[in-house]
Amino acid sequence: MWSRVRRAGIVSALAFFCSLSAVQPAHAGLGGAPMTPPTDASVSSRVVQPAGSAVNSAQGVMRSASSATSSTSASASYTVRETTLGNGTVVREYLAADGAVFGIAWRGPQMPDLNDLLGSYFPQYVAGVKAARAARGGGHGPVSVDQSGLVARSGGHMGAFSGQAWLPSALPAGVSGSDIQ
């Protein structure tokens, strides 16, 4: 009997680990390199040149990589890389000229793995969420973390999640947190 129980436990453990290896998470890290998209994801990117005027900036004028090079401005251009995961969730990464991710936004039917997306900033995010929930008496619902090193907003409900996170000190010239969408 002991061997059957032991064998069943081993088989269950192997099945569990095999199921984990079948899941392909999106790995990225705020403040680091962009994610390596899962095999079932589609990826597109475009270069954005922040406009000089507040009106154009609010409209989020985006240009293709070829036309952005012909534009001149005191603001630094950045790249928006959009990955549509197999489950329909869209993750946008905002990359500075050096390739570092300064902002991330997501929307879709499933919440992405924020531990992967936020990278080394995830513990700061968790602490901020705990503090925000403690301040309002617990519960669930949308969260907002506003700290000097990290700003994050997340909310939604089953089938419709969204959020964004950015590093205020890493925003390129001419870019504000409201551009992370």
Backbone as numpy.savetxt, mean C-alpha at the origin, in Angstrom:
# Nx Ny Nz CAx CAy CAz Cx Cy Cz
-2.63 -46.43 18.20 -3.45 -45.24 18.20 -2.58 -43.99 18.20
-1.55 -43.98 19.01 -0.67 -42.81 19.07 -0.09 -42.50 17.70
0.28 -43.50 16.95 0.88 -43.26 15.63 -0.14 -42.67 14.66
-1.41 -43.08 14.77 -2.44 -42.50 13.90 -2.64 -41.02 14.22
-2.70 -40.69 15.48 -2.89 -39.31 15.89 -1.69 -38.48 15.45
-0.50 -39.03 15.66 0.72 -38.34 15.27 0.77 -38.15 13.75
0.45 -39.20 13.03 0.44 -39.14 11.57 -0.59 -38.12 11.08
-1.76 -38.12 11.68 -2.81 -37.16 11.28 -2.35 -35.73 11.55
-1.66 -35.52 12.66 -1.14 -34.20 12.98 -0.09 -33.75 11.99
0.78 -34.66 11.61 1.81 -34.33 10.63 1.20 -34.02 9.28
0.22 -34.83 8.86 -0.46 -34.59 7.59 -1.17 -33.25 7.62
-1.84 -32.94 8.72 -2.52 -31.65 8.84 -1.54 -30.49 8.76
-0.42 -30.61 9.45 0.59 -29.56 9.43 1.14 -29.37 8.02
1.42 -30.46 7.32 1.92 -30.36 5.95 0.89 -29.71 5.04
-0.37 -30.08 5.20 -1.43 -29.48 4.38 -1.53 -27.98 4.64
-1.41 -27.60 5.90 -1.47 -26.18 6.26 -0.31 -25.41 5.60
0.91 -25.92 5.73 2.05 -25.24 5.15 2.01 -25.22 3.63
1.49 -26.26 3.03 1.32 -26.27 1.57 0.31 -25.22 1.14
-0.76 -25.06 1.92 -1.76 -24.06 1.57 -1.18 -22.66 1.70
-0.30 -22.45 2.67 0.34 -21.15 2.80 1.25 -20.85 1.63
1.95 -21.85 1.16 2.86 -21.62 0.05 2.10 -21.37 -1.26
0.85 -21.78 -1.34 0.05 -21.54 -2.54 -0.40 -20.09 -2.62
-0.51 -19.41 -1.48 -0.90 -18.02 -1.45 0.32 -17.19 -1.84
0.14 -16.26 -2.74 1.24 -15.42 -3.18 0.98 -13.99 -2.74
1.52 -13.61 -1.58 1.28 -12.26 -1.12 2.03 -11.24 -1.96
1.56 -10.01 -1.92 2.25 -8.92 -2.59 3.25 -8.35 -1.60
4.52 -8.35 -1.93 5.53 -7.85 -1.01 5.97 -6.47 -1.46
5.84 -5.54 -0.58 6.31 -4.18 -0.80 6.71 -3.63 0.55
7.27 -2.52 0.54 7.60 -1.91 1.82 7.62 -0.41 1.69
6.75 0.24 2.43 6.74 1.68 2.47 8.13 2.14 2.90
8.71 3.04 2.15 10.06 3.49 2.44 11.14 2.66 1.78
10.74 1.59 1.12 11.71 0.70 0.46 11.38 0.50 -1.00
11.73 -0.67 -1.50 11.50 -1.01 -2.91 10.04 -1.33 -3.16
9.58 -1.16 -4.40 8.19 -1.52 -4.72 7.96 -3.02 -4.62
6.70 -3.39 -4.56 6.34 -4.79 -4.38 6.74 -5.64 -5.58
6.97 -6.89 -5.29 7.12 -7.89 -6.34 5.72 -8.47 -6.52
5.08 -8.19 -7.65 3.68 -8.60 -7.80 3.54 -10.12 -7.89
2.45 -10.64 -7.34 2.16 -12.07 -7.49 1.97 -12.40 -8.97
2.08 -13.66 -9.30 1.97 -14.07 -10.70 0.59 -13.80 -11.29
-0.45 -13.73 -10.45 -1.80 -13.51 -10.96 -2.18 -12.03 -11.00
-1.21 -11.14 -10.87 -1.47 -9.71 -10.83 -1.13 -9.06 -12.16
-1.78 -7.93 -12.43 -1.42 -7.13 -13.59 -0.86 -5.81 -13.09
0.14 -5.29 -13.78 0.85 -4.10 -13.33 0.93 -3.07 -14.45
0.70 -1.82 -14.11 0.91 -0.72 -15.04 1.56 0.42 -14.26
2.23 1.30 -14.95 2.82 2.45 -14.27 2.79 3.66 -15.17
2.86 4.82 -14.54 2.89 6.07 -15.27 3.70 7.09 -14.45
4.33 8.00 -15.15 5.10 9.05 -14.51 4.18 10.25 -14.31
4.26 10.85 -13.14 3.43 12.01 -12.81 4.34 13.19 -12.56
4.01 14.30 -13.18 4.72 15.55 -12.96 3.78 16.47 -12.22
4.05 16.72 -10.92 3.15 17.62 -10.18 3.07 18.98 -10.87
1.86 19.48 -11.01 1.65 20.76 -11.67 2.00 21.88 -10.71
2.35 23.01 -11.26 2.74 24.16 -10.45 1.56 24.81 -9.75
0.38 24.80 -10.37 -0.77 25.49 -9.76 -1.55 24.55 -8.87
-2.22 25.11 -7.90 -3.04 24.33 -6.97 -4.20 23.66 -7.70
-4.76 24.33 -8.72 -5.88 23.75 -9.45 -5.44 22.49 -10.18
-4.33 22.59 -10.93 -3.84 21.43 -11.65 -3.41 20.32 -10.72
-2.79 20.69 -9.60 -2.35 19.68 -8.64 -3.55 18.94 -8.06
-4.62 19.67 -7.77 -5.82 19.04 -7.21 -6.47 18.11 -8.22
-6.34 18.42 -9.49 -6.91 17.57 -10.52 -6.06 16.34 -10.78
-4.85 16.33 -10.28 -3.98 15.16 -10.45 -3.59 14.94 -11.90
-3.06 15.96 -12.53 -2.68 15.86 -13.93 -1.61 14.79 -14.06
-1.89 13.76 -14.87 -0.95 12.67 -15.07 -0.57 12.62 -16.53
0.69 12.35 -16.76 1.20 12.25 -18.12 1.92 10.93 -18.29
1.99 10.48 -19.51 2.73 9.25 -19.78 4.22 9.52 -19.64
5.02 8.47 -19.56 6.46 8.61 -19.38 7.08 9.43 -20.51
6.59 9.28 -21.73 7.17 9.99 -22.86 6.86 11.48 -22.81
5.66 11.87 -22.42 5.32 13.29 -22.39 5.82 13.96 -21.12
6.03 13.22 -20.05 6.49 13.82 -18.81 7.92 14.32 -18.96
8.71 13.71 -19.80 10.09 14.15 -19.96 10.17 15.48 -20.68
9.16 15.84 -21.46 9.17 17.11 -22.16 8.68 18.25 -21.28
8.12 17.95 -20.13 7.59 18.95 -19.22 8.68 19.39 -18.25
8.71 20.68 -17.95 9.66 21.17 -16.96 8.91 21.82 -15.83
9.41 21.62 -14.62 8.79 22.20 -13.43 9.78 22.11 -12.29
9.57 22.94 -11.29 10.43 22.89 -10.10 10.10 21.66 -9.26
8.94 21.08 -9.48 8.52 19.90 -8.72 9.15 18.65 -9.32
9.45 17.69 -8.47 10.05 16.44 -8.93 8.96 15.49 -9.42
9.25 14.80 -10.51 8.30 13.81 -10.99 8.41 12.55 -10.14
7.37 11.75 -10.17 7.35 10.48 -9.46 6.56 9.49 -10.29
6.67 8.23 -9.92 5.99 7.18 -10.67 4.87 6.59 -9.82
3.73 6.37 -10.44 2.62 5.66 -9.79 2.55 4.29 -10.45
2.75 3.29 -9.64 2.71 1.91 -10.14 1.46 1.25 -9.58
0.57 0.82 -10.47 -0.71 0.24 -10.08 -0.69 -1.27 -10.32
-0.95 -2.01 -9.26 -0.99 -3.46 -9.35 -2.40 -3.93 -9.00
-3.01 -4.67 -9.91 -4.31 -5.26 -9.65 -4.07 -6.72 -9.29
-4.36 -7.04 -8.04 -4.16 -8.40 -7.55 -5.23 -9.33 -8.11
-4.99 -10.60 -8.05 -5.92 -11.59 -8.56 -7.29 -11.53 -7.93
-7.38 -11.03 -6.67 -8.67 -10.95 -5.99 -9.42 -9.66 -6.31
-8.84 -8.82 -7.19 -9.51 -7.59 -7.58 -9.06 -6.36 -6.82
-8.29 -6.52 -5.78 -7.80 -5.38 -5.02 -6.71 -4.67 -5.82
-6.80 -3.34 -5.85 -5.84 -2.52 -6.58 -4.93 -1.83 -5.56
-3.63 -1.97 -5.75 -2.63 -1.32 -4.89 -1.85 -0.35 -5.76
-1.80 0.90 -5.32 -1.00 1.91 -6.03 0.20 2.24 -5.16
1.37 2.16 -5.76 2.60 2.54 -5.07 3.11 3.83 -5.70
3.53 4.75 -4.86 4.05 6.03 -5.30 5.55 6.01 -5.08
6.30 6.06 -6.18 7.75 5.90 -6.12 8.47 7.21 -6.44
9.41 7.55 -5.58 10.25 8.73 -5.80 11.23 8.43 -6.92
11.96 9.43 -7.35 12.92 9.28 -8.44 13.96 8.21 -8.14
14.30 8.01 -6.86 15.29 6.99 -6.48 14.69 5.59 -6.38
13.38 5.44 -6.65 12.73 4.14 -6.64 12.13 3.74 -5.30
12.30 4.56 -4.27 11.74 4.25 -2.95 10.25 4.59 -2.91
9.48 3.75 -2.24 8.04 3.93 -2.11 7.77 4.96 -1.00
7.18 6.09 -1.36 6.85 7.11 -0.36 5.37 7.11 0.00
4.55 6.41 -0.77 3.13 6.34 -0.48 2.51 5.09 -1.10
1.43 4.64 -0.47 0.71 3.46 -0.95 -0.78 3.73 -0.75
-1.57 3.33 -1.73 -3.03 3.40 -1.61 -3.61 2.07 -2.08
-4.76 1.71 -1.52 -5.40 0.45 -1.91 -6.91 0.61 -1.89
-7.56 -0.19 -2.72 -9.03 -0.25 -2.73 -9.42 -1.58 -3.36
-10.48 -2.16 -2.87 -10.93 -3.40 -3.46 -11.74 -4.26 -2.52
-12.10 -5.44 -3.00 -12.98 -6.32 -2.23 -12.31 -6.98 -1.03
-10.98 -7.05 -1.03 -10.27 -7.65 0.09 -9.19 -6.70 0.58
-8.98 -6.71 1.88 -7.94 -5.89 2.48 -6.58 -6.50 2.12
-5.64 -5.70 1.63 -4.31 -6.26 1.35 -3.59 -6.52 2.67
-2.49 -7.24 2.60 -1.69 -7.52 3.78 -0.89 -6.27 4.12
-1.37 -5.52 5.11 -0.72 -4.27 5.47 0.67 -4.49 6.06
0.90 -5.64 6.65 2.24 -5.94 7.15 3.24 -5.91 6.00
2.86 -6.48 4.86 3.73 -6.45 3.68 3.82 -5.05 3.09
2.68 -4.38 2.94 2.67 -3.08 2.29 3.39 -2.00 3.09
3.23 -2.04 4.41 3.82 -1.00 5.24 5.25 -1.32 5.66
5.65 -2.56 5.48 7.03 -2.95 5.78 7.45 -2.60 7.20
8.55 -1.92 7.34 9.09 -1.60 8.67 8.22 -0.60 9.42
7.26 0.03 8.75 6.35 0.98 9.41 5.11 0.30 9.99
4.96 -1.00 9.74 3.77 -1.70 10.24 3.64 -1.63 11.76
4.70 -1.87 12.56 4.54 -1.76 14.02 4.08 -0.36 14.46
4.57 0.68 13.79 4.15 2.05 14.11 2.67 2.22 13.79
2.22 1.63 12.68 0.82 1.69 12.29 -0.06 0.98 13.32
0.34 -0.22 13.72 -0.43 -0.99 14.71 -0.54 -0.21 16.02
0.57 0.38 16.47 0.54 1.17 17.71 -0.39 2.37 17.57
-0.37 3.01 16.40 -1.26 4.15 16.15 -2.72 3.76 16.14
-3.02 2.59 15.55 -4.40 2.10 15.51 -4.88 1.79 16.93
-4.05 1.13 17.70 -4.41 0.82 19.09 -4.68 2.08 19.89
-3.83 3.09 19.72 -4.01 4.35 20.43 -5.30 5.05 20.00
-5.58 5.05 18.70 -6.80 5.69 18.19 -8.05 4.98 18.70
-8.02 3.65 18.70 -9.19 2.91 19.19 -9.37 3.07 20.69
-8.27 3.13 21.42 -8.36 3.33 22.87 -8.95 4.71 23.17
-8.56 5.70 22.38 -9.05 7.07 22.59 -10.55 7.18 22.33
-11.08 6.37 21.42 -12.52 6.46 21.13 -13.31 5.36 21.81
-12.67 4.60 22.67 -13.39 3.57 23.43 -13.47 2.22 22.76
-12.52 1.90 21.88 -12.48 0.58 21.25 -13.31 0.50 20.00
-13.64 -0.72 19.64 -14.48 -0.96 18.47 -13.70 -1.10 17.19
-14.47 -1.21 16.12 -13.91 -1.33 14.78 -14.29 -0.09 14.00
-13.98 -0.09 12.76 -14.32 1.03 11.91 -13.08 1.66 11.31
-13.29 2.76 10.61 -12.16 3.41 9.95 -11.12 3.86 10.97
-9.87 3.83 10.55 -8.79 4.28 11.43 -7.95 5.32 10.72
-7.38 6.20 11.52 -6.50 7.23 11.02 -5.31 7.32 11.97
-4.13 7.21 11.42 -2.90 7.35 12.18 -2.18 8.57 11.62
-2.01 9.58 12.45 -1.33 10.81 12.06 -0.14 11.01 12.97
1.02 10.64 12.50 2.25 10.80 13.26 3.25 11.52 12.38
4.30 12.02 12.99 5.28 12.78 12.20 5.95 11.92 11.13
6.15 10.64 11.41 6.84 9.78 10.46 5.93 8.97 9.57
4.64 8.88 9.89 3.71 8.04 9.14 2.29 8.59 9.24
1.63 8.65 8.09 0.21 8.98 8.05 -0.47 7.82 7.34
-1.53 7.29 7.94 -2.25 6.16 7.34 -3.73 6.28 7.64
-4.53 5.94 6.65 -5.98 5.91 6.80 -6.47 4.62 6.18
-7.38 3.95 6.88 -7.89 2.69 6.37 -9.33 2.52 6.82
-10.15 1.99 5.95 -11.54 1.78 6.30 -12.24 0.93 5.26
-13.53 0.82 5.45 -14.34 0.06 4.52 -15.12 -1.03 5.22
-15.65 -1.93 4.43 -16.44 -3.04 4.93 -16.26 -4.22 3.98
-16.79 -5.35 4.36 -16.64 -6.56 3.55 -16.98 -6.26 2.10
-16.02 -6.48 1.22 -16.22 -6.28 -0.21 -15.82 -4.91 -0.72
-15.50 -3.98 0.17 -15.14 -2.62 -0.26 -14.20 -1.98 0.76
-12.91 -2.25 0.62 -11.91 -1.69 1.53 -11.09 -0.65 0.79
-10.59 0.33 1.53 -9.71 1.33 0.92 -8.83 1.94 1.99
-7.78 2.55 1.53 -6.89 3.23 2.46 -5.68 3.79 1.75
-4.91 4.54 2.50 -3.66 5.07 2.00 -2.70 5.30 3.16
-1.44 5.27 2.82 -0.40 5.53 3.81 0.75 6.24 3.10
1.39 7.18 3.80 2.52 7.86 3.20 3.48 8.33 4.28
4.67 8.63 3.83 5.73 9.12 4.71 5.87 10.62 4.46
5.39 11.46 5.37 5.41 12.91 5.14 6.79 13.46 4.78
7.82 12.96 5.41 9.17 13.49 5.14 9.72 13.03 3.79
9.12 12.03 3.18 9.62 11.50 1.91 8.83 12.00 0.70
7.78 12.80 0.92 6.99 13.31 -0.20 7.86 14.21 -1.08
7.87 13.97 -2.38 8.65 14.84 -3.28 8.08 16.26 -3.29
8.88 17.20 -3.73 8.44 18.60 -3.84 7.18 18.66 -4.71
6.19 19.42 -4.27 4.96 19.58 -5.02 3.93 18.49 -4.81
4.21 17.53 -3.93 3.30 16.41 -3.66 2.82 16.52 -2.23
1.52 16.32 -2.02 0.97 16.32 -0.67 0.29 14.97 -0.41
-0.06 14.75 0.83 -0.74 13.51 1.19 -2.03 13.28 0.44
-2.70 14.36 0.04 -3.96 14.20 -0.70 -3.74 13.66 -2.11
-2.50 13.65 -2.58 -2.20 13.06 -3.90 -2.12 11.53 -3.84
-2.02 10.97 -2.64 -1.92 9.52 -2.47 -3.34 8.96 -2.45
-3.79 8.45 -3.59 -5.18 7.97 -3.69 -5.24 6.65 -4.40
